[in-house]
Amino acid sequence: MNSLPLDLNPQTIPQHIAVIMDGNGRWATSRGLPRVAGHRQGARTLKQLLRCCKDWGIKVLTVYAFSTENWQRPIEEVNFLMLLFERFIRSELAPMQQEGVRISFIGDLSVLPLSLQAQMQRSMTETLNNQAIHFNVAVNYGSRNEITKACHHIAQLVQQGELSLEAINENLIEQYLYTAATPAPDLLIRTSAEMRLSNFLLWQMAYTEMYFTDTLWPDFDREAFHQALLSYQKRDRRFGQIKTACSA
């Protein structure tokens, strides 16, 4: 691990971190800038966080980039975000490839602009075998929609006689989620003082530790991330059990 702060225990670093990147618009508005300026700065912050995760030994980073509800935003902002995603992939693919980043996009990608879909597919294909860190980007993602689609798929298999009711369990359902084969998040970080999940990884975060901060996403730097990890390492993760030492 490169440059891990001395007060962090490398043995208890979370392996999978999920992030709800909130506050781009408010960051820009507070500075008298258009909302799109906040999204640009937010993209820079994301690049820094990804590099920090890689340096500090975190194996998976999943970020909530665009929800199924975000289509309700002003059309100009939505169009800008689609263009920003495409430019981000085009400009960052080579550096991420060089640094061993595996890129995945999760969500219903079928309704996105075709040029963006092509860039996404290219990035996933070219980085498939990279192992330094797995970078999941949730675009047009909604957890309820994800779970509903998984249920439809499984019900269809039962209807066709390819699967019995008795075979349906949690492990099977997870195989039909967008995050199949990815471990559940250890830590969720949400910025800008909001304290809700907003339809993000509802199934996957059953036992995830949660960290909420007043910091707006564009201001979420390495030190802010450091504080989030310090908070996480003070948690007692029991997963519903009672530790032997405390059982008395």
PyRosetta script that sets phi, psi and omega in degrees:
from pyrosetta import init, pose_from_sequence

init()
pose = pose_from_sequence("MNSLPLDLNPQTIPQHIAVIMDGNGRWATSRGLPRVAGHRQGARTLKQLLRCCKDWGIKVLTVYAFSTENWQRPIEEVNFLMLLFERFIRSELAPMQQEGVRISFIGDLSVLPLSLQAQMQRSMTETLNNQAIHFNVAVNYGSRNEITKACHHIAQLVQQGELSLEAINENLIEQYLYTAATPAPDLLIRTSAEMRLSNFLLWQMAYTEMYFTDTLWPDFDREAFHQALLSYQKRDRRFGQIKTACSA")
pose.set_psi(1, 130.3)
pose.set_omega(1, -179.4)
pose.set_phi(2, -90.6)
pose.set_psi(2, 127.9)
pose.set_omega(2, 170.0)
pose.set_phi(3, 58.1)
pose.set_psi(3, 30.8)
pose.set_omega(3, 176.6)
pose.set_phi(4, -66.5)
pose.set_psi(4, 127.1)
pose.set_omega(4, 179.3)
pose.set_phi(5, -54.1)
pose.set_psi(5, 142.9)
pose.set_omega(5, -173.9)
pose.set_phi(6, -64.3)
pose.set_psi(6, -25.0)
pose.set_omega(6, -178.3)
pose.set_phi(7, -87.7)
pose.set_psi(7, 6.5)
pose.set_omega(7, 174.3)
pose.set_phi(8, -103.4)
pose.set_psi(8, 136.5)
pose.set_omega(8, 179.4)
pose.set_phi(9, -86.7)
pose.set_psi(9, 115.4)
pose.set_omega(9, -178.1)
pose.set_phi(10, -63.5)
pose.set_psi(10, -19.9)
pose.set_omega(10, -179.2)
pose.set_phi(11, -76.4)
pose.set_psi(11, -20.5)
pose.set_omega(11, -178.0)
pose.set_phi(12, -120.5)
pose.set_psi(12, 26.0)
pose.set_omega(12, 173.8)
pose.set_phi(13, -69.3)
pose.set_psi(13, 131.9)
pose.set_omega(13, 178.0)
pose.set_phi(14, -61.2)
pose.set_psi(14, 138.9)
pose.set_omega(14, -179.4)
pose.set_phi(15, -84.4)
pose.set_psi(15, -26.8)
pose.set_omega(15, -179.9)
pose.set_phi(16, -135.2)
pose.set_psi(16, 121.7)
pose.set_omega(16, 178.2)
pose.set_phi(17, -116.3)
pose.set_psi(17, 132.2)
pose.set_omega(17, 174.5)
pose.set_phi(18, -109.3)
pose.set_psi(18, 143.7)
pose.set_omega(18, -176.0)
pose.set_phi(19, -135.1)
pose.set_psi(19, 129.8)
pose.set_omega(19, 168.5)
pose.set_phi(20, -100.6)
pose.set_psi(20, 108.8)
pose.set_omega(20, -171.8)
pose.set_phi(21, -87.6)
pose.set_psi(21, 87.5)
pose.set_omega(21, -171.5)
pose.set_phi(22, -109.6)
pose.set_psi(22, 144.2)
pose.set_omega(22, 172.1)
pose.set_phi(23, 111.5)
pose.set_psi(23, 6.6)
pose.set_omega(23, 179.8)
pose.set_phi(24, -59.1)
pose.set_psi(24, -47.5)
pose.set_omega(24, -177.9)
pose.set_phi(25, -64.6)
pose.set_psi(25, -42.9)
pose.set_omega(25, -179.9)
pose.set_phi(26, -66.2)
pose.set_psi(26, -36.4)
pose.set_omega(26, 177.0)
pose.set_phi(27, -59.5)
pose.set_psi(27, -45.4)
pose.set_omega(27, -178.9)
pose.set_phi(28, -69.5)
pose.set_psi(28, -45.1)
pose.set_omega(28, -178.2)
pose.set_phi(29, -60.6)
pose.set_psi(29, -39.1)
pose.set_omega(29, -179.3)
pose.set_phi(30, -66.0)
pose.set_psi(30, -16.9)
pose.set_omega(30, 179.2)
pose.set_phi(31, -106.5)
pose.set_psi(31, 8.7)
pose.set_omega(31, 179.7)
pose.set_phi(32, 71.4)
pose.set_psi(32, 24.2)
pose.set_omega(32, -178.2)
pose.set_phi(33, -107.7)
pose.set_psi(33, 158.5)
pose.set_omega(33, 174.2)
pose.set_phi(34, -66.4)
pose.set_psi(34, 153.5)
pose.set_omega(34, -177.2)
pose.set_phi(35, -56.2)
pose.set_psi(35, -33.8)
pose.set_omega(35, -178.0)
pose.set_phi(36, -61.9)
pose.set_psi(36, -28.1)
pose.set_omega(36, 177.8)
pose.set_phi(37, -64.2)
pose.set_psi(37, -34.4)
pose.set_omega(37, 176.9)
pose.set_phi(38, -66.7)
pose.set_psi(38, -37.8)
pose.set_omega(38, 178.6)
pose.set_phi(39, -67.8)
pose.set_psi(39, -37.5)
pose.set_omega(39, 177.0)
pose.set_phi(40, -62.1)
pose.set_psi(40, -46.6)
pose.set_omega(40, 179.9)
pose.set_phi(41, -66.5)
pose.set_psi(41, -35.6)
pose.set_omega(41, 177.3)
pose.set_phi(42, -61.7)
pose.set_psi(42, -36.9)
pose.set_omega(42, 177.6)
pose.set_phi(43, -64.7)
pose.set_psi(43, -38.3)
pose.set_omega(43, 177.4)
pose.set_phi(44, -64.9)
pose.set_psi(44, -42.1)
pose.set_omega(44, 178.1)
pose.set_phi(45, -60.8)
pose.set_psi(45, -40.2)
pose.set_omega(45, 179.7)
pose.set_phi(46, -62.5)
pose.set_psi(46, -43.0)
pose.set_omega(46, 177.5)
pose.set_phi(47, -58.3)
pose.set_psi(47, -42.9)
pose.set_omega(47, -179.7)
pose.set_phi(48, -66.3)
pose.set_psi(48, -40.3)
pose.set_omega(48, -179.7)
pose.set_phi(49, -66.3)
pose.set_psi(49, -41.6)
pose.set_omega(49, 179.6)
pose.set_phi(50, -60.0)
pose.set_psi(50, -44.0)
pose.set_omega(50, 179.1)
pose.set_phi(51, -65.2)
pose.set_psi(51, -39.7)
pose.set_omega(51, 179.1)
pose.set_phi(52, -63.7)
pose.set_psi(52, -44.3)
pose.set_omega(52, 178.4)
pose.set_phi(53, -58.9)
pose.set_psi(53, -44.6)
pose.set_omega(53, 179.2)
pose.set_phi(54, -62.0)
pose.set_psi(54, -44.8)
pose.set_omega(54, -178.7)
pose.set_phi(55, -64.5)
pose.set_psi(55, -33.5)
pose.set_omega(55, -173.7)
pose.set_phi(56, -95.9)
pose.set_psi(56, 7.8)
pose.set_omega(56, 172.3)
pose.set_phi(57, 85.6)
pose.set_psi(57, 18.0)
pose.set_omega(57, 176.7)
pose.set_phi(58, -84.6)
pose.set_psi(58, 129.8)
pose.set_omega(58, -170.3)
pose.set_phi(59, -88.3)
pose.set_psi(59, -27.3)
pose.set_omega(59, -177.9)
pose.set_phi(60, -137.7)
pose.set_psi(60, 132.6)
pose.set_omega(60, 172.8)
pose.set_phi(61, -125.5)
pose.set_psi(61, 122.3)
pose.set_omega(61, 178.3)
pose.set_phi(62, -118.7)
pose.set_psi(62, 122.8)
pose.set_omega(62, -177.3)
pose.set_phi(63, -119.1)
pose.set_psi(63, 145.0)
pose.set_omega(63, 179.8)
pose.set_phi(64, -92.8)
pose.set_psi(64, 98.8)
pose.set_omega(64, -173.8)
pose.set_phi(65, -93.0)
pose.set_psi(65, -34.9)
pose.set_omega(65, -177.1)
pose.set_phi(66, -159.4)
pose.set_psi(66, 119.8)
pose.set_omega(66, -177.0)
pose.set_phi(67, -92.5)
pose.set_psi(67, 167.2)
pose.set_omega(67, 176.2)
pose.set_phi(68, -64.2)
pose.set_psi(68, -23.4)
pose.set_omega(68, 178.5)
pose.set_phi(69, -82.4)
pose.set_psi(69, -17.6)
pose.set_omega(69, -176.3)
pose.set_phi(70, -69.0)
pose.set_psi(70, -12.9)
pose.set_omega(70, 176.2)
pose.set_phi(71, -63.6)
pose.set_psi(71, -17.6)
pose.set_omega(71, -178.8)
pose.set_phi(72, -79.1)
pose.set_psi(72, -6.5)
pose.set_omega(72, 178.0)
pose.set_phi(73, -71.0)
pose.set_psi(73, 166.2)
pose.set_omega(73, 178.6)
pose.set_phi(74, -53.5)
pose.set_psi(74, 139.1)
pose.set_omega(74, -174.6)
pose.set_phi(75, -57.8)
pose.set_psi(75, -33.4)
pose.set_omega(75, 179.8)
pose.set_phi(76, -64.3)
pose.set_psi(76, -40.7)
pose.set_omega(76, -179.8)
pose.set_phi(77, -68.9)
pose.set_psi(77, -41.1)
pose.set_omega(77, 178.6)
pose.set_phi(78, -61.7)
pose.set_psi(78, -46.1)
pose.set_omega(78, 180.0)
pose.set_phi(79, -61.9)
pose.set_psi(79, -38.5)
pose.set_omega(79, 178.7)
pose.set_phi(80, -64.8)
pose.set_psi(80, -41.9)
pose.set_omega(80, -179.0)
pose.set_phi(81, -63.9)
pose.set_psi(81, -40.8)
pose.set_omega(81, 177.9)
pose.set_phi(82, -61.5)
pose.set_psi(82, -42.0)
pose.set_omega(82, 178.7)
pose.set_phi(83, -67.6)
pose.set_psi(83, -39.2)
pose.set_omega(83, 179.4)
pose.set_phi(84, -63.4)
pose.set_psi(84, -42.8)
pose.set_omega(84, 177.4)
pose.set_phi(85, -57.7)
pose.set_psi(85, -45.9)
pose.set_omega(85, -176.8)
pose.set_phi(86, -65.6)
pose.set_psi(86, -43.5)
pose.set_omega(86, 178.7)
pose.set_phi(87, -65.2)
pose.set_psi(87, -38.7)
pose.set_omega(87, -180.0)
pose.set_phi(88, -60.7)
pose.set_psi(88, -46.8)
pose.set_omega(88, -179.6)
pose.set_phi(89, -63.1)
pose.set_psi(89, -45.6)
pose.set_omega(89, -176.3)
pose.set_phi(90, -63.1)
pose.set_psi(90, -41.3)
pose.set_omega(90, -175.7)
pose.set_phi(91, -81.2)
pose.set_psi(91, -27.8)
pose.set_omega(91, -173.5)
pose.set_phi(92, -101.7)
pose.set_psi(92, -8.2)
pose.set_omega(92, -176.2)
pose.set_phi(93, -59.8)
pose.set_psi(93, -49.1)
pose.set_omega(93, -178.5)
pose.set_phi(94, -62.0)
pose.set_psi(94, -49.3)
pose.set_omega(94, 177.1)
pose.set_phi(95, -59.5)
pose.set_psi(95, -40.5)
pose.set_omega(95, -179.8)
pose.set_phi(96, -68.7)
pose.set_psi(96, -35.9)
pose.set_omega(96, 176.0)
pose.set_phi(97, -62.2)
pose.set_psi(97, -42.8)
pose.set_omega(97, -179.3)
pose.set_phi(98, -64.6)
pose.set_psi(98, -33.3)
pose.set_omega(98, -178.3)
pose.set_phi(99, -90.5)
pose.set_psi(99, 4.6)
pose.set_omega(99, 175.7)
pose.set_phi(100, 78.7)
pose.set_psi(100, 27.0)
pose.set_omega(100, -179.5)
pose.set_phi(101, -85.9)
pose.set_psi(101, 127.9)
pose.set_omega(101, 171.6)
pose.set_phi(102, -93.8)
pose.set_psi(102, 125.6)
pose.set_omega(102, -176.2)
pose.set_phi(103, -105.7)
pose.set_psi(103, 133.1)
pose.set_omega(103, 172.2)
pose.set_phi(104, -133.0)
pose.set_psi(104, 146.9)
pose.set_omega(104, 173.6)
pose.set_phi(105, -117.0)
pose.set_psi(105, 128.5)
pose.set_omega(105, -178.7)
pose.set_phi(106, -119.0)
pose.set_psi(106, 144.6)
pose.set_omega(106, -176.8)
pose.set_phi(107, 129.8)
pose.set_psi(107, -177.4)
pose.set_omega(107, 176.7)
pose.set_phi(108, -85.7)
pose.set_psi(108, 92.7)
pose.set_omega(108, -175.4)
pose.set_phi(109, -81.6)
pose.set_psi(109, -10.0)
pose.set_omega(109, -171.6)
pose.set_phi(110, -65.8)
pose.set_psi(110, -22.2)
pose.set_omega(110, -177.2)
pose.set_phi(111, -96.5)
pose.set_psi(111, 0.1)
pose.set_omega(111, -179.3)
pose.set_phi(112, -77.7)
pose.set_psi(112, 160.1)
pose.set_omega(112, 176.9)
pose.set_phi(113, -53.0)
pose.set_psi(113, 140.7)
pose.set_omega(113, -174.4)
pose.set_phi(114, -60.1)
pose.set_psi(114, -37.3)
pose.set_omega(114, 179.9)
pose.set_phi(115, -65.6)
pose.set_psi(115, -35.6)
pose.set_omega(115, 177.4)
pose.set_phi(116, -69.5)
pose.set_psi(116, -42.8)
pose.set_omega(116, 177.1)
pose.set_phi(117, -57.6)
pose.set_psi(117, -40.6)
pose.set_omega(117, -179.0)
pose.set_phi(118, -64.7)
pose.set_psi(118, -42.2)
pose.set_omega(118, 178.4)
pose.set_phi(119, -65.0)
pose.set_psi(119, -40.4)
pose.set_omega(119, 178.5)
pose.set_phi(120, -62.1)
pose.set_psi(120, -47.5)
pose.set_omega(120, -178.9)
pose.set_phi(121, -62.7)
pose.set_psi(121, -41.3)
pose.set_omega(121, 178.7)
pose.set_phi(122, -60.8)
pose.set_psi(122, -45.8)
pose.set_omega(122, -177.9)
pose.set_phi(123, -64.9)
pose.set_psi(123, -38.4)
pose.set_omega(123, 179.8)
pose.set_phi(124, -68.3)
pose.set_psi(124, -39.8)
pose.set_omega(124, -179.1)
pose.set_phi(125, -67.8)
pose.set_psi(125, -45.1)
pose.set_omega(125, -174.6)
pose.set_phi(126, -72.1)
pose.set_psi(126, -24.1)
pose.set_omega(126, -177.0)
pose.set_phi(127, -107.4)
pose.set_psi(127, 8.5)
pose.set_omega(127, -171.7)
pose.set_phi(128, -54.5)
pose.set_psi(128, -36.3)
pose.set_omega(128, -174.7)
pose.set_phi(129, -95.7)
pose.set_psi(129, 3.8)
pose.set_omega(129, 178.8)
pose.set_phi(130, -72.3)
pose.set_psi(130, 148.3)
pose.set_omega(130, -172.0)
pose.set_phi(131, -132.1)
pose.set_psi(131, 1.8)
pose.set_omega(131, -177.9)
pose.set_phi(132, -66.9)
pose.set_psi(132, -44.0)
pose.set_omega(132, 177.6)
pose.set_phi(133, -159.9)
pose.set_psi(133, 145.0)
pose.set_omega(133, 177.5)
pose.set_phi(134, -100.9)
pose.set_psi(134, 118.3)
pose.set_omega(134, -175.3)
pose.set_phi(135, -108.1)
pose.set_psi(135, 105.2)
pose.set_omega(135, 178.3)
pose.set_phi(136, -97.1)
pose.set_psi(136, 128.6)
pose.set_omega(136, 177.9)
pose.set_phi(137, -117.2)
pose.set_psi(137, 116.5)
pose.set_omega(137, -179.1)
pose.set_phi(138, -87.4)
pose.set_psi(138, 113.6)
pose.set_omega(138, -178.1)
pose.set_phi(139, -127.8)
pose.set_psi(139, 130.8)
pose.set_omega(139, -170.8)
pose.set_phi(140, 50.3)
pose.set_psi(140, 49.1)
pose.set_omega(140, -176.8)
pose.set_phi(141, -108.5)
pose.set_psi(141, 137.6)
pose.set_omega(141, 171.5)
pose.set_phi(142, -145.2)
pose.set_psi(142, 126.6)
pose.set_omega(142, -173.5)
pose.set_phi(143, -66.7)
pose.set_psi(143, -39.3)
pose.set_omega(143, 178.6)
pose.set_phi(144, -62.2)
pose.set_psi(144, -41.0)
pose.set_omega(144, 177.4)
pose.set_phi(145, -62.7)
pose.set_psi(145, -41.7)
pose.set_omega(145, 179.3)
pose.set_phi(146, -60.5)
pose.set_psi(146, -46.7)
pose.set_omega(146, -178.3)
pose.set_phi(147, -67.5)
pose.set_psi(147, -39.3)
pose.set_omega(147, 178.3)
pose.set_phi(148, -61.8)
pose.set_psi(148, -43.2)
pose.set_omega(148, 178.9)
pose.set_phi(149, -63.7)
pose.set_psi(149, -39.3)
pose.set_omega(149, 178.1)
pose.set_phi(150, -62.6)
pose.set_psi(150, -42.7)
pose.set_omega(150, 178.7)
pose.set_phi(151, -63.3)
pose.set_psi(151, -42.0)
pose.set_omega(151, 178.0)
pose.set_phi(152, -60.0)
pose.set_psi(152, -44.6)
pose.set_omega(152, -178.4)
pose.set_phi(153, -62.6)
pose.set_psi(153, -45.3)
pose.set_omega(153, -179.3)
pose.set_phi(154, -66.9)
pose.set_psi(154, -41.3)
pose.set_omega(154, 178.7)
pose.set_phi(155, -61.7)
pose.set_psi(155, -37.7)
pose.set_omega(155, 178.5)
pose.set_phi(156, -64.3)
pose.set_psi(156, -40.3)
pose.set_omega(156, 178.1)
pose.set_phi(157, -64.0)
pose.set_psi(157, -39.8)
pose.set_omega(157, 177.1)
pose.set_phi(158, -64.9)
pose.set_psi(158, -44.6)
pose.set_omega(158, -178.9)
pose.set_phi(159, -61.1)
pose.set_psi(159, -35.1)
pose.set_omega(159, -178.5)
pose.set_phi(160, -84.6)
pose.set_psi(160, -1.2)
pose.set_omega(160, 179.1)
pose.set_phi(161, 79.9)
pose.set_psi(161, 11.4)
pose.set_omega(161, -178.9)
pose.set_phi(162, -89.5)
pose.set_psi(162, -8.0)
pose.set_omega(162, -176.6)
pose.set_phi(163, -148.7)
pose.set_psi(163, 138.5)
pose.set_omega(163, 177.3)
pose.set_phi(164, -93.8)
pose.set_psi(164, 156.3)
pose.set_omega(164, 177.1)
pose.set_phi(165, -59.6)
pose.set_psi(165, -36.0)
pose.set_omega(165, -177.5)
pose.set_phi(166, -65.9)
pose.set_psi(166, -21.4)
pose.set_omega(166, -178.1)
pose.set_phi(167, -81.7)
pose.set_psi(167, -9.7)
pose.set_omega(167, -177.2)
pose.set_phi(168, -81.6)
pose.set_psi(168, 119.5)
pose.set_omega(168, 176.2)
pose.set_phi(169, -146.5)
pose.set_psi(169, -177.8)
pose.set_omega(169, -176.5)
pose.set_phi(170, -60.9)
pose.set_psi(170, -40.7)
pose.set_omega(170, -179.0)
pose.set_phi(171, -62.6)
pose.set_psi(171, -39.1)
pose.set_omega(171, 179.2)
pose.set_phi(172, -65.6)
pose.set_psi(172, -46.1)
pose.set_omega(172, -179.7)
pose.set_phi(173, -59.0)
pose.set_psi(173, -41.9)
pose.set_omega(173, -179.3)
pose.set_phi(174, -61.4)
pose.set_psi(174, -27.3)
pose.set_omega(174, 179.4)
pose.set_phi(175, -67.1)
pose.set_psi(175, -20.5)
pose.set_omega(175, -177.9)
pose.set_phi(176, -105.8)
pose.set_psi(176, 9.1)
pose.set_omega(176, 173.2)
pose.set_phi(177, -87.8)
pose.set_psi(177, 161.7)
pose.set_omega(177, 178.7)
pose.set_phi(178, -60.9)
pose.set_psi(178, -25.7)
pose.set_omega(178, -174.2)
pose.set_phi(179, -97.2)
pose.set_psi(179, 20.4)
pose.set_omega(179, -180.0)
pose.set_phi(180, -51.3)
pose.set_psi(180, 136.4)
pose.set_omega(180, 178.7)
pose.set_phi(181, 74.2)
pose.set_psi(181, 5.2)
pose.set_omega(181, 175.2)
pose.set_phi(182, -107.1)
pose.set_psi(182, 130.0)
pose.set_omega(182, 179.9)
pose.set_phi(183, -62.7)
pose.set_psi(183, 152.8)
pose.set_omega(183, 179.3)
pose.set_phi(184, -63.5)
pose.set_psi(184, 149.1)
pose.set_omega(184, 178.1)
pose.set_phi(185, -62.3)
pose.set_psi(185, 138.6)
pose.set_omega(185, 173.1)
pose.set_phi(186, -83.8)
pose.set_psi(186, -32.7)
pose.set_omega(186, -174.3)
pose.set_phi(187, -141.0)
pose.set_psi(187, 133.6)
pose.set_omega(187, 170.0)
pose.set_phi(188, -108.2)
pose.set_psi(188, 131.8)
pose.set_omega(188, 173.9)
pose.set_phi(189, -115.0)
pose.set_psi(189, 128.6)
pose.set_omega(189, 172.0)
pose.set_phi(190, -127.0)
pose.set_psi(190, 130.6)
pose.set_omega(190, -177.5)
pose.set_phi(191, -95.8)
pose.set_psi(191, 172.8)
pose.set_omega(191, 171.8)
pose.set_phi(192, 71.2)
pose.set_psi(192, 26.4)
pose.set_omega(192, 171.2)
pose.set_phi(193, 71.6)
pose.set_psi(193, 6.4)
pose.set_omega(193, 176.1)
pose.set_phi(194, -82.0)
pose.set_psi(194, 141.3)
pose.set_omega(194, -176.5)
pose.set_phi(195, -127.9)
pose.set_psi(195, 63.9)
pose.set_omega(195, 176.7)
pose.set_phi(196, -150.9)
pose.set_psi(196, 165.6)
pose.set_omega(196, -176.9)
pose.set_phi(197, -89.8)
pose.set_psi(197, -22.1)
pose.set_omega(197, 176.0)
pose.set_phi(198, 52.6)
pose.set_psi(198, 44.0)
pose.set_omega(198, 173.3)
pose.set_phi(199, 64.7)
pose.set_psi(199, 36.0)
pose.set_omega(199, -177.3)
pose.set_phi(200, -115.0)
pose.set_psi(200, 117.9)
pose.set_omega(200, 173.2)
pose.set_phi(201, 50.3)
pose.set_psi(201, 45.5)
pose.set_omega(201, -175.2)
pose.set_phi(202, -61.4)
pose.set_psi(202, -42.7)
pose.set_omega(202, 178.3)
pose.set_phi(203, -68.4)
pose.set_psi(203, -47.4)
pose.set_omega(203, -171.3)
pose.set_phi(204, -67.7)
pose.set_psi(204, -25.0)
pose.set_omega(204, -173.7)
pose.set_phi(205, -100.0)
pose.set_psi(205, 30.4)
pose.set_omega(205, -179.6)
pose.set_phi(206, -57.6)
pose.set_psi(206, -35.8)
pose.set_omega(206, -178.9)
pose.set_phi(207, -126.6)
pose.set_psi(207, 25.9)
pose.set_omega(207, 179.5)
pose.set_phi(208, -78.8)
pose.set_psi(208, 137.0)
pose.set_omega(208, 171.7)
pose.set_phi(209, -74.5)
pose.set_psi(209, 143.1)
pose.set_omega(209, -175.7)
pose.set_phi(210, -119.3)
pose.set_psi(210, 138.2)
pose.set_omega(210, -179.1)
pose.set_phi(211, -130.9)
pose.set_psi(211, 119.9)
pose.set_omega(211, 179.4)
pose.set_phi(212, -113.8)
pose.set_psi(212, 137.2)
pose.set_omega(212, -178.2)
pose.set_phi(213, -134.2)
pose.set_psi(213, 149.2)
pose.set_omega(213, 177.2)
pose.set_phi(214, -72.9)
pose.set_psi(214, -17.9)
pose.set_omega(214, -176.9)
pose.set_phi(215, -60.4)
pose.set_psi(215, 131.3)
pose.set_omega(215, 175.2)
pose.set_phi(216, -73.6)
pose.set_psi(216, 148.1)
pose.set_omega(216, -172.3)
pose.set_phi(217, -53.0)
pose.set_psi(217, -45.8)
pose.set_omega(217, -178.8)
pose.set_phi(218, -60.6)
pose.set_psi(218, -19.8)
pose.set_omega(218, 179.3)
pose.set_phi(219, -97.1)
pose.set_psi(219, 4.0)
pose.set_omega(219, -176.0)
pose.set_phi(220, -81.0)
pose.set_psi(220, 90.8)
pose.set_omega(220, -175.0)
pose.set_phi(221, -97.3)
pose.set_psi(221, -170.7)
pose.set_omega(221, -178.3)
pose.set_phi(222, -60.3)
pose.set_psi(222, -37.8)
pose.set_omega(222, -179.6)
pose.set_phi(223, -67.2)
pose.set_psi(223, -39.6)
pose.set_omega(223, 177.1)
pose.set_phi(224, -64.2)
pose.set_psi(224, -39.4)
pose.set_omega(224, 177.0)
pose.set_phi(225, -65.5)
pose.set_psi(225, -40.8)
pose.set_omega(225, 176.8)
pose.set_phi(226, -56.3)
pose.set_psi(226, -45.7)
pose.set_omega(226, 179.6)
pose.set_phi(227, -63.5)
pose.set_psi(227, -37.2)
pose.set_omega(227, 177.7)
pose.set_phi(228, -63.6)
pose.set_psi(228, -41.1)
pose.set_omega(228, 179.5)
pose.set_phi(229, -69.7)
pose.set_psi(229, -36.4)
pose.set_omega(229, 175.5)
pose.set_phi(230, -60.7)
pose.set_psi(230, -43.8)
pose.set_omega(230, 178.5)
pose.set_phi(231, -61.7)
pose.set_psi(231, -44.5)
pose.set_omega(231, 179.8)
pose.set_phi(232, -59.4)
pose.set_psi(232, -42.1)
pose.set_omega(232, -175.6)
pose.set_phi(233, -72.2)
pose.set_psi(233, -9.5)
pose.set_omega(233, 174.8)
pose.set_phi(234, -90.2)
pose.set_psi(234, -7.7)
pose.set_omega(234, -177.9)
pose.set_phi(235, -76.9)
pose.set_psi(235, 152.1)
pose.set_omega(235, 175.8)
pose.set_phi(236, -108.3)
pose.set_psi(236, 98.0)
pose.set_omega(236, -174.4)
pose.set_phi(237, -87.6)
pose.set_psi(237, 105.5)
pose.set_omega(237, -176.0)
pose.set_phi(238, -107.4)
pose.set_psi(238, -14.6)
pose.set_omega(238, 179.5)
pose.set_phi(239, 52.4)
pose.set_psi(239, 41.5)
pose.set_omega(239, 176.8)
pose.set_phi(240, 85.4)
pose.set_psi(240, -3.9)
pose.set_omega(240, -177.6)
pose.set_phi(241, -98.0)
pose.set_psi(241, 171.5)
pose.set_omega(241, 173.5)
pose.set_phi(242, -112.5)
pose.set_psi(242, 123.7)
pose.set_omega(242, -179.6)
pose.set_phi(243, -66.8)
pose.set_psi(243, 145.2)
pose.set_omega(243, -175.8)
pose.set_phi(244, -56.3)
pose.set_psi(244, -41.6)
pose.set_omega(244, -176.6)
pose.set_phi(245, -65.1)
pose.set_psi(245, -21.3)
pose.set_omega(245, -176.6)
pose.set_phi(246, -104.6)
pose.set_psi(246, -1.3)
pose.set_omega(246, -171.5)
pose.set_phi(247, -66.4)
pose.set_psi(247, -23.3)
pose.set_omega(247, 178.2)
pose.set_phi(248, -70.5)
pose.dump_pdb("model.pdb")
